[in-house]
Amino acid sequence: MTHIIVPVDMSKNSKEALRYAVHIAARSGARLTIVHCYNLLHKAILYTVKKGYHEKNPQKWIEKRIARIREKHPGMDVRYKIIKGEPTDRLRRLFLSSGGDLVVMGCQGANESPDVFLGSTAGAVVKTTDIPVLLIPPRFRFRGIQRIVFAVKNTFVLVPETLEPIKFIRNSFQPHIQLLHLGESLDPVPERHHSLLPLIHDITRYGNDNFNESIREYLTQYHADLLCVIRRKRGFLEKTLGPQNTPASKFHTDIPVLVLVGDTY
């Protein structure tokens, strides 16, 4: 892992996402790029509706946090970009041109409802980018990664690079990885595909293939520090997450979610 991108909107949630990204970058030696996108129309609306509302200065906000990062991690390569334009479109272009390995961002933007699990920007990023995305829920603080739940219906991928982020986390943090298999039995690995079972320590099978319901039930019984899922073109996440706000009633977790980019199965 060489390049981690962290979109921020100066909210508390994006601050926690940045803290999480720093911990990963410290383990990997990756370059960290902090990105703030702003929309002039949105700023004008806020100024009008809130009668003279003044947003925080993004450059000062970012530079203050970079200074703190460099105090704790003097050798870390930390950069930033402030980009004008519609956030989803500008971020997508940046991801395509930057060669990033991982996006780390908050689930919710500033002023978004707690009844929403994913805000519009986070949902659109998950839905449209081909880079793995690590989503940090509000009020979550990094305390290490000791236990991962990997929830899937199919235990194989077409491209082995899909699993690189979870392999890095396994090698760096040495967590216990529990497979939550949503289905009656494990399907055989198709020809030219790659099994994710070598990454797994234990397997729990749920006959109930309701993705959200099974994950909620499992995570209320077993502590985990990270939930890992694969977004496939015909899978549950593709239908559920983004580009609009994702209600907490439709999908929700109190721990970070690592969304890997899979294939069409």
C-alpha positions as CSV (number, residue, x, y, z in Angstrom):
1,M,0.0,0.0,0.0
2,T,1.6,3.2,-1.2
3,H,-1.0,6.0,-1.4
4,I,-4.0,6.6,0.9
5,I,-6.5,9.4,0.0
6,V,-8.6,11.0,2.7
7,P,-11.5,13.3,1.6
8,V,-12.4,15.7,4.4
9,D,-15.2,18.2,4.9
10,M,-13.9,19.5,8.3
11,S,-16.7,17.7,10.1
12,K,-16.0,15.6,13.3
13,N,-16.5,12.4,11.2
14,S,-13.9,13.4,8.7
15,K,-11.5,14.2,11.5
16,E,-11.9,10.6,12.9
17,A,-11.4,9.2,9.3
18,L,-8.2,11.1,9.1
19,R,-7.0,9.7,12.4
20,Y,-7.7,6.2,11.2
21,A,-5.9,6.8,7.9
22,V,-2.8,8.0,9.8
23,H,-2.7,4.8,11.7
24,I,-2.8,2.7,8.5
25,A,-0.2,5.0,6.8
26,A,2.1,4.7,9.8
27,R,2.1,0.9,9.4
28,S,2.4,0.9,5.6
29,G,4.7,3.8,5.0
30,A,2.1,5.0,2.5
31,R,1.8,8.6,1.3
32,L,-1.2,10.4,2.7
33,T,-3.2,12.9,0.6
34,I,-5.9,14.9,2.3
35,V,-8.5,16.3,-0.1
36,H,-11.1,19.0,0.4
37,C,-13.6,19.7,-2.3
38,Y,-15.9,22.7,-2.2
39,N,-18.9,23.9,-4.2
40,L,-19.4,27.6,-4.5
41,L,-23.1,27.3,-5.0
42,H,-23.4,25.2,-1.8
43,K,-21.4,27.9,0.1
44,A,-23.6,30.6,-1.3
45,I,-26.8,28.8,-0.2
46,L,-25.4,28.3,3.3
47,Y,-24.4,31.9,3.6
48,T,-27.9,33.0,2.5
49,V,-29.9,30.5,4.6
50,K,-27.8,30.9,7.7
51,K,-27.6,34.7,7.4
52,G,-23.9,35.3,7.1
53,Y,-22.7,31.8,8.0
54,H,-18.9,31.5,7.5
55,E,-17.4,28.1,7.0
56,K,-14.0,27.1,8.5
57,N,-11.0,27.9,6.4
58,P,-10.1,24.5,4.8
59,Q,-6.4,25.3,4.3
60,K,-5.9,26.3,8.0
61,W,-8.0,23.3,9.1
62,I,-5.9,20.9,7.1
63,E,-2.5,22.5,7.8
64,K,-3.2,22.4,11.5
65,R,-3.8,18.6,11.3
66,I,-0.8,18.0,9.1
67,A,1.4,19.7,11.7
68,R,0.1,17.4,14.4
69,I,0.6,14.4,12.2
70,R,4.2,15.3,11.5
71,E,4.8,15.8,15.2
72,K,3.8,12.2,15.9
73,H,5.1,10.7,12.6
74,P,8.0,12.9,11.4
75,G,8.8,10.7,8.4
76,M,5.3,10.5,7.1
77,D,4.7,11.9,3.6
78,V,1.5,14.0,4.0
79,R,0.2,16.3,1.3
80,Y,-3.1,18.0,0.6
81,K,-5.3,19.3,-2.2
82,I,-8.2,21.8,-2.1
83,I,-10.3,21.5,-5.2
84,K,-13.2,23.6,-6.4
85,G,-16.2,21.7,-8.0
86,E,-18.9,19.2,-7.3
87,P,-17.3,16.8,-4.7
88,T,-18.4,13.5,-6.2
89,D,-17.2,14.3,-9.7
90,R,-13.9,15.9,-8.6
91,L,-13.1,13.1,-6.2
92,R,-13.8,10.5,-8.9
93,R,-11.4,12.3,-11.3
94,L,-8.7,12.5,-8.5
95,F,-9.0,8.8,-7.8
96,L,-8.5,8.0,-11.4
97,S,-5.4,10.1,-11.8
98,S,-3.7,9.7,-8.5
99,G,-2.9,6.0,-8.3
100,G,-4.4,5.7,-4.9
101,D,-4.6,2.3,-3.2
102,L,-7.2,3.1,-0.6
103,V,-9.8,5.8,0.2
104,V,-10.5,6.5,3.9
105,M,-13.5,8.7,4.6
106,G,-16.3,9.4,7.0
107,C,-19.7,7.9,6.5
108,Q,-21.5,11.2,7.0
109,G,-20.8,14.7,5.9
110,A,-21.3,17.9,7.9
111,N,-24.9,18.5,9.0
112,E,-26.2,15.2,7.8
113,S,-28.9,13.3,9.7
114,P,-28.0,10.6,12.2
115,D,-30.8,8.5,10.5
116,V,-28.5,8.3,7.5
117,F,-25.7,5.7,7.5
118,L,-24.0,6.9,4.3
119,G,-24.2,10.5,3.2
120,S,-24.6,11.4,-0.5
121,T,-20.8,11.9,-1.1
122,A,-19.7,8.8,0.7
123,G,-22.4,6.7,-1.0
124,A,-21.5,8.0,-4.4
125,V,-17.8,7.3,-3.8
126,V,-18.5,3.7,-2.8
127,K,-20.8,3.3,-5.8
128,T,-18.6,4.7,-8.5
129,T,-14.9,4.3,-7.6
130,D,-12.8,1.3,-8.4
131,I,-10.5,1.9,-5.4
132,P,-11.3,0.2,-2.1
133,V,-13.0,2.5,0.4
134,L,-12.8,2.4,4.1
135,L,-15.8,4.0,5.7
136,I,-15.6,5.4,9.3
137,P,-18.8,5.8,11.2
138,P,-19.5,8.9,13.4
139,R,-17.9,9.0,16.8
140,F,-15.7,5.9,16.1
141,R,-12.1,6.1,17.5
142,F,-9.3,3.9,16.3
143,R,-8.2,1.4,19.0
144,G,-6.4,-1.1,16.9
145,I,-7.7,-3.9,14.7
146,Q,-7.9,-7.2,16.5
147,R,-11.0,-8.8,15.0
148,I,-12.4,-8.6,11.5
149,V,-15.7,-9.9,10.2
150,F,-15.6,-10.7,6.5
151,A,-19.2,-10.9,5.3
152,V,-19.8,-12.5,1.9
153,K,-22.1,-14.7,-0.1
154,N,-19.4,-15.9,-2.5
155,T,-16.0,-16.8,-1.1
156,F,-14.0,-16.2,-4.3
157,V,-12.9,-13.3,-6.5
158,L,-11.8,-13.1,-10.1
159,V,-8.8,-10.8,-9.5
160,P,-6.5,-11.5,-6.6
161,E,-5.7,-7.8,-6.3
162,T,-9.2,-7.4,-4.9
163,L,-8.0,-8.8,-1.6
164,E,-4.8,-6.7,-1.3
165,P,-6.2,-4.3,1.3
166,I,-7.4,-7.0,3.7
167,K,-4.1,-8.9,3.2
168,F,-2.2,-5.7,4.2
169,I,-4.3,-5.3,7.3
170,R,-3.9,-9.0,8.2
171,N,-0.1,-8.7,7.9
172,S,0.2,-5.4,9.7
173,F,-2.2,-5.8,12.6
174,Q,-2.4,-9.6,12.9
175,P,-6.2,-9.7,13.5
176,H,-8.5,-12.7,13.8
177,I,-10.6,-12.9,10.6
178,Q,-14.0,-14.4,10.9
179,L,-15.9,-15.3,7.7
180,L,-19.6,-14.6,8.0
181,H,-20.9,-16.7,5.1
182,L,-24.4,-15.7,4.1
183,G,-25.8,-18.9,2.5
184,E,-26.4,-22.6,3.1
185,S,-23.1,-23.9,1.9
186,L,-19.8,-22.8,0.4
187,D,-19.9,-22.8,-3.4
188,P,-16.9,-24.4,-5.2
189,V,-14.4,-21.9,-6.5
190,P,-14.9,-21.4,-10.3
191,E,-12.1,-21.9,-12.7
192,R,-9.6,-19.0,-12.9
193,H,-11.0,-17.5,-9.7
194,H,-9.3,-17.1,-6.3
195,S,-10.5,-18.2,-3.0
196,L,-10.4,-15.9,0.0
197,L,-10.5,-18.8,2.5
198,P,-6.7,-18.8,3.0
199,L,-7.2,-15.4,4.8
200,I,-9.8,-16.8,7.1
201,H,-9.4,-18.2,10.7
202,D,-13.0,-19.4,11.4
203,I,-16.3,-19.6,9.5
204,T,-19.8,-18.8,10.7
205,R,-22.6,-19.8,8.3
206,Y,-25.9,-18.1,8.2
207,G,-28.8,-19.7,6.3
208,N,-30.5,-16.3,6.3
209,D,-29.1,-14.6,3.2
210,N,-30.6,-11.2,4.2
211,F,-27.3,-9.2,4.1
212,N,-28.2,-6.4,6.4
213,E,-30.2,-8.4,8.9
214,S,-27.5,-11.1,9.2
215,I,-24.7,-8.6,9.7
216,R,-26.6,-6.7,12.4
217,E,-27.5,-9.9,14.2
218,Y,-23.9,-11.2,14.1
219,L,-22.3,-8.0,15.2
220,T,-24.6,-7.6,18.2
221,Q,-23.3,-11.0,19.5
222,Y,-19.6,-10.8,18.6
223,H,-17.3,-7.8,19.0
224,A,-15.4,-6.8,15.9
225,D,-13.2,-3.8,15.0
226,L,-13.8,-3.9,11.2
227,L,-16.4,-5.2,8.8
228,C,-15.1,-6.2,5.4
229,V,-17.4,-6.7,2.4
230,I,-17.1,-6.9,-1.4
231,R,-19.1,-4.7,-3.7
232,R,-20.0,-6.8,-6.7
233,K,-21.9,-5.5,-9.8
234,R,-24.9,-7.8,-9.1
235,G,-24.5,-7.9,-5.3
236,F,-26.4,-6.5,-2.3
237,L,-24.1,-3.5,-1.8
238,E,-24.4,-2.4,-5.4
239,K,-28.2,-2.1,-4.9
240,T,-28.1,-0.7,-1.4
241,L,-25.3,1.9,-1.1
242,G,-25.3,5.2,-2.9
243,P,-25.4,7.4,-4.9
244,Q,-28.2,8.8,-2.7
245,N,-28.2,8.9,1.1
246,T,-28.4,5.4,2.6
247,P,-30.9,5.2,5.5
248,A,-29.6,3.5,8.6
249,S,-32.6,1.3,8.5
250,K,-31.4,-0.1,5.2
251,F,-27.7,-0.7,6.2
252,H,-26.0,0.3,9.4
253,T,-23.0,-0.7,11.5
254,D,-21.1,1.1,14.4
255,I,-17.7,-0.1,13.2
256,P,-15.7,0.8,10.1
257,V,-16.6,-0.9,6.8
258,L,-13.9,-1.8,4.3
259,V,-15.6,-2.1,0.9
260,L,-13.5,-4.1,-1.6
261,V,-14.2,-3.9,-5.3
262,G,-15.2,-7.2,-6.8
263,D,-16.4,-8.6,-10.0
264,T,-19.9,-9.4,-11.5
265,Y,-20.7,-12.4,-9.3
